[in-house]
Amino acid sequence: MALDAATTALLQQLAAAGGAPMHEVPPDEARARMAGLATMYLLGPEPARTDDVVVPGPGGSLRARVLAPETPRGVLLYLHGGGWVVGSIDEHEALGRQLVEATGCAVVLASYRLAPEHPWPAALEDAGAALAWVEQHRADLGADLPLVLAGDSAGANLATILARRARDAGGPAIAAQVLVYPVTDHDFDNGSYTDPANQLALNRDTLRWFWDQYAAPAQRPDPDVSPARAEDLAGLPPAIVVLAQHDALRDEGAAYAAALRSAGVAVDVRQFDGQMHGFFTMVGLLPAQAEAVAHVASLLDPHLREDSR
């Protein structure tokens, strides 16, 4: 299936604006470009609670934003994407509000240090600090509520690594993990990486550039960089995996979902046809975006019910 009409129109609009590919500009310019795109998102209604908080991290203070309904059903820690190089909690505000409304959860948008100024393992250490902060503040967020780890792209990479670390450390208990087109490996030559139909706003060259900013080649086989390389995936939380048809990360996301299932983990994986990488966060721009959030919310619902706790 070809790209849908809304995605095609958006790509034409972005192309008309001009500019070099992301992997050919400095990180600061790439970040500004992504921030500009986020101004196009539909912000949506403000939740009952919005608090900006400070999370102590190993490299200094980190920003986080708590968005919550009047009576939360769960706590969802969301780690933003952006190749570990771009992205911010401000750019994910629209998605955070939408997730609050769709799931009934208190959503914590967590920041982390970005590469190349702060290469691996800085982002992972900061994501771990955010999870520790959520656990320490559960009395305020909802002490007896289920905890969900979620993220898109590089954020999904961090989320699933945290889920494995929580399993190995004996906690905190994770009710589910939501992995939106996750980065799980560093194979730049698989089918979806090399497919000409996937060389769009995010392409093989850009992804290689992201990896070069984040982790040295010798570090990439580490399961805390490439979670698909972990020897044992058994006992991980149930996973909701969202993929896009026209995405270089499609095949590794599907392979990771299959590996989780083979390890006995409950997995629901859905590929959204006609969609490109990044569609999940483009609130109000692409019709399939709202469909994908509704899909995630419906699958999370059983994990948030009182009778499942």
KOLLODREN-108767 format. One line per field, with one value per residue (C-alpha): residue in one letter; y, z, x. Coordinates in Angstrom, 1 decimal. Each point is the difference from the previous one (the first is absolute). Example, Ala and Ser with C-alpha at 12.3 -4.5 7.8 and 13.67 -1.06 7.14 Angstrom:
REM residues 2
residu: (A	S)
north: (-4.5	3.4)
up: (7.8	-0.7)
east: (12.3	1.4)
This chain:
REM residues 309
residu: (M	A	L	D	A	A	T	T	A	L	L	Q	Q	L	A	A	A	G	G	A	P	M	H	E	V	P	P	D	E	A	R	A	R	M	A	G	L	A	T	M	Y	L	L	G	P	E	P	A	R	T	D	D	V	V	V	P	G	P	G	G	S	L	R	A	R	V	L	A	P	E	T	P	R	G	V	L	L	Y	L	H	G	G	G	W	V	V	G	S	I	D	E	H	E	A	L	G	R	Q	L	V	E	A	T	G	C	A	V	V	L	A	S	Y	R	L	A	P	E	H	P	W	P	A	A	L	E	D	A	G	A	A	L	A	W	V	E	Q	H	R	A	D	L	G	A	D	L	P	L	V	L	A	G	D	S	A	G	A	N	L	A	T	I	L	A	R	R	A	R	D	A	G	G	P	A	I	A	A	Q	V	L	V	Y	P	V	T	D	H	D	F	D	N	G	S	Y	T	D	P	A	N	Q	L	A	L	N	R	D	T	L	R	W	F	W	D	Q	Y	A	A	P	A	Q	R	P	D	P	D	V	S	P	A	R	A	E	D	L	A	G	L	P	P	A	I	V	V	L	A	Q	H	D	A	L	R	D	E	G	A	A	Y	A	A	A	L	R	S	A	G	V	A	V	D	V	R	Q	F	D	G	Q	M	H	G	F	F	T	M	V	G	L	L	P	A	Q	A	E	A	V	A	H	V	A	S	L	L	D	P	H	L	R	E	D	S	R)
north: (0.0	3.4	2.9	1.4	3.3	2.0	-1.2	0.7	3.5	0.6	-1.2	2.3	2.9	-0.7	-0.4	3.4	1.6	-1.1	-0.7	-2.7	-3.5	-0.3	-2.0	2.8	2.7	0.6	-1.5	3.4	0.7	-3.5	0.7	3.4	-1.7	-2.6	2.7	1.9	-3.0	-0.5	3.4	-1.5	-2.6	0.4	0.7	-1.2	0.7	0.6	-2.9	0.6	0.1	1.3	0.2	0.6	-1.8	-0.4	-3.5	-0.5	-1.8	-1.3	2.9	2.7	1.1	-1.2	1.3	-2.0	0.9	-1.7	0.1	-1.6	-0.4	0.6	-3.7	-1.9	-3.7	-0.5	1.7	0.1	1.0	1.2	0.3	2.1	-1.0	1.9	-2.3	0.9	3.3	2.1	0.2	1.4	-0.3	3.3	-1.5	-3.0	2.1	-0.5	-3.8	0.0	1.8	-2.4	-3.0	1.4	0.3	-3.4	-2.1	1.8	-0.3	2.6	0.5	0.9	1.5	-0.4	1.7	-1.4	1.3	-0.1	-1.1	0.8	2.3	-2.9	-3.4	-3.4	-0.8	3.5	-0.3	-3.5	1.2	3.0	-2.2	-2.2	3.0	1.0	-3.4	0.1	3.5	-1.4	-2.9	2.3	2.3	-2.7	1.2	3.3	-1.5	-3.0	-2.5	-3.0	0.7	-2.0	1.3	0.0	0.7	1.6	1.7	0.5	-0.8	0.7	0.6	-3.5	-1.3	1.5	-1.2	-3.7	0.1	1.4	-2.7	-2.7	1.7	0.2	-3.7	-0.8	2.4	-1.4	3.2	2.3	-2.1	1.0	-0.8	0.4	1.5	2.1	-0.1	2.3	-0.9	-0.8	0.1	-3.5	-0.7	1.6	-2.0	2.6	-2.6	-1.7	0.1	3.0	2.0	-0.4	0.1	3.1	0.6	0.7	2.8	2.8	2.6	-2.6	-2.1	-2.4	2.8	2.0	-3.1	-0.8	3.6	-0.3	-3.2	1.7	2.8	-2.4	-3.1	-1.1	-3.1	-2.1	1.0	-0.9	-3.7	0.6	-0.9	3.3	1.6	-2.6	-1.8	-2.6	-1.3	-0.9	-3.7	-0.4	1.8	-2.3	1.6	3.4	2.0	-0.4	2.0	2.1	0.6	2.6	0.0	2.1	-1.6	2.5	0.1	-1.1	-1.3	-2.2	-3.3	0.2	1.0	-3.0	-2.3	1.3	-0.7	-3.5	-0.6	1.2	-2.4	-2.9	0.8	-0.4	3.7	1.1	2.2	1.9	1.4	2.1	1.5	3.1	-0.1	3.1	1.7	1.2	0.2	2.8	-0.2	-1.0	3.4	2.2	0.9	1.7	-0.4	-3.6	-1.9	-3.3	1.7	0.1	-3.5	-1.3	1.7	-1.4	-3.4	0.3	1.2	-2.9	-2.5	1.7	0.0	-3.6	0.8	3.1	-1.6	-0.5	-3.7	-0.5	1.5)
up: (0.0	-0.9	2.4	0.8	-1.4	3.3	0.4	-3.6	0.3	3.2	-1.6	-3.0	2.4	1.9	-3.3	-1.2	3.1	-1.3	2.1	0.0	1.4	3.7	-0.1	-1.8	2.6	3.5	2.9	1.2	-3.4	-0.2	3.5	-1.1	-3.1	2.1	2.4	-2.9	-1.2	3.4	-0.1	-2.7	2.4	1.5	3.7	1.3	3.3	3.1	2.5	3.6	1.1	-1.7	2.1	-1.1	2.4	0.5	-0.1	1.5	-2.5	-0.1	-2.1	1.6	0.3	-2.7	-1.0	0.1	-0.5	1.8	-1.9	1.9	0.0	3.2	0.9	-1.7	-0.9	-0.3	-0.4	-3.4	-0.3	-3.6	-1.5	-3.2	-3.2	-2.2	-0.6	3.5	-1.7	-0.5	1.7	3.3	2.4	-1.3	-3.5	1.5	2.0	-2.6	0.1	3.8	0.3	-2.5	1.9	3.2	-1.6	-1.8	2.8	3.2	1.2	1.6	-2.7	1.0	-2.9	0.9	-1.5	-0.3	-1.1	-3.8	-2.2	-1.3	3.0	2.3	-1.8	1.4	2.7	1.0	-1.4	1.6	3.4	-0.2	-1.0	3.0	2.2	-1.3	0.8	3.5	0.5	-1.1	2.4	2.9	-0.7	-0.4	3.1	-1.8	-3.5	1.2	2.4	-1.0	-3.7	-2.8	-1.5	-3.8	-1.8	-3.5	-2.7	-3.7	-2.0	2.1	3.0	-0.6	0.0	3.4	1.3	-0.9	1.5	3.2	0.0	-0.1	2.7	2.2	-0.5	1.0	3.0	1.3	-0.6	-0.4	-1.3	-3.6	-1.1	-3.7	-2.5	-3.0	-2.8	-2.9	-3.0	2.5	-0.8	1.0	-2.0	-2.2	-3.2	-2.8	-2.8	0.8	-2.4	1.5	0.3	-3.7	-1.5	-2.3	1.1	3.6	-0.9	1.2	2.7	2.0	-2.1	0.2	-0.1	2.8	2.2	-0.5	0.9	3.2	0.9	-0.6	2.4	2.7	0.3	-1.4	-2.2	2.7	2.5	-2.3	0.6	3.8	0.8	1.8	-3.4	-2.3	2.1	-2.7	1.0	3.5	0.8	2.1	-0.8	2.2	2.8	-1.6	0.3	-2.7	-3.0	-2.4	-3.2	-2.6	-3.3	-3.2	-3.4	-1.6	2.7	0.0	3.6	-1.0	-0.4	3.3	1.9	-1.4	0.7	3.6	0.5	-1.4	2.4	3.0	-1.1	-0.3	3.5	1.3	0.3	-0.9	-3.1	-2.2	-3.1	-2.7	-3.1	-1.2	-3.8	-2.0	2.9	0.5	3.0	2.3	-0.7	3.6	1.4	-2.8	1.9	-2.2	-3.2	-1.0	0.4	0.8	3.0	2.0	-1.1	1.3	3.4	0.3	-0.9	2.8	2.5	-0.7	0.5	3.2	1.5	1.4	1.7	1.7	1.4	3.7	-0.4	-1.7	2.8)
east: (0.0	1.3	0.2	-3.4	-1.2	0.5	3.6	0.8	-1.3	1.9	3.3	-0.6	-0.6	3.2	2.0	-1.3	1.6	3.4	3.1	2.6	-0.7	0.1	3.2	1.8	-0.7	1.4	-2.0	-1.2	-1.5	-1.6	-1.5	-1.4	-1.5	-1.8	-1.2	-1.5	-1.9	-1.5	-1.6	-2.3	-1.4	-3.5	0.5	-3.4	-1.7	2.1	-0.1	-1.3	3.6	3.2	3.1	3.6	2.3	3.8	1.4	3.5	2.1	3.6	1.1	-2.1	-3.6	-2.4	-3.4	-3.2	-3.6	-2.9	-3.3	-2.9	-3.8	-2.0	0.1	2.8	-0.4	3.7	3.4	1.7	3.6	0.6	3.4	0.2	1.6	2.5	2.9	1.4	1.0	-3.1	-3.4	-1.3	-2.9	-1.4	-0.3	-1.9	-2.4	-2.8	0.5	0.2	-3.4	-1.5	1.3	-1.5	-3.4	0.2	1.4	-1.1	3.6	2.2	2.7	3.5	2.0	3.6	3.0	3.5	3.4	0.5	2.9	2.5	0.7	-1.0	0.5	-1.1	-0.6	-1.2	-3.5	-0.5	1.3	-2.4	-2.9	0.8	0.0	-3.4	-1.4	1.5	-1.6	-3.4	0.3	1.1	-3.0	-2.6	-1.9	-0.7	-0.5	-2.0	1.7	-2.1	-0.3	1.5	3.2	0.5	3.2	-0.4	2.0	0.4	3.1	3.1	-2.3	-1.5	3.6	0.5	-3.4	0.6	3.5	-1.5	-2.6	2.7	2.1	-3.1	-0.5	3.6	-0.1	-3.3	-1.9	-1.7	-2.8	-0.9	-3.5	0.7	2.4	-1.1	2.6	-0.7	2.3	2.8	3.7	1.2	3.1	2.6	-0.3	0.0	-0.3	-3.3	-3.0	-1.8	3.3	0.8	-3.5	-0.1	-3.7	1.3	2.5	-2.3	0.3	1.9	2.3	2.9	2.6	-1.7	-0.3	3.7	0.7	-2.0	1.9	3.3	-0.9	-1.3	2.2	3.4	-0.1	1.7	-2.8	-2.9	-0.2	-0.6	-3.6	-0.3	0.5	-1.6	-2.6	-0.6	3.5	-1.2	0.5	-3.2	-3.3	-2.1	-2.1	-0.2	-3.2	-2.7	0.9	-2.1	2.0	-1.0	1.8	-0.3	0.1	2.4	2.6	3.6	-0.5	-3.0	1.8	2.0	-3.1	-1.8	2.9	0.2	-3.8	0.5	3.0	-2.1	-2.8	2.4	1.2	-3.5	-0.8	-3.6	0.4	-2.4	1.6	-1.8	1.5	-1.8	0.0	0.6	1.8	3.6	2.3	-1.1	-3.7	-1.0	1.1	-1.5	-3.2	-2.6	2.1	-0.6	-3.3	1.7	1.7	-3.2	-0.9	3.4	-0.5	-3.5	1.4	2.7	-2.6	-2.3	2.8	1.1	-3.5	0.1	3.3	-1.5	-3.2	-0.2	-0.8	3.4	2.1)
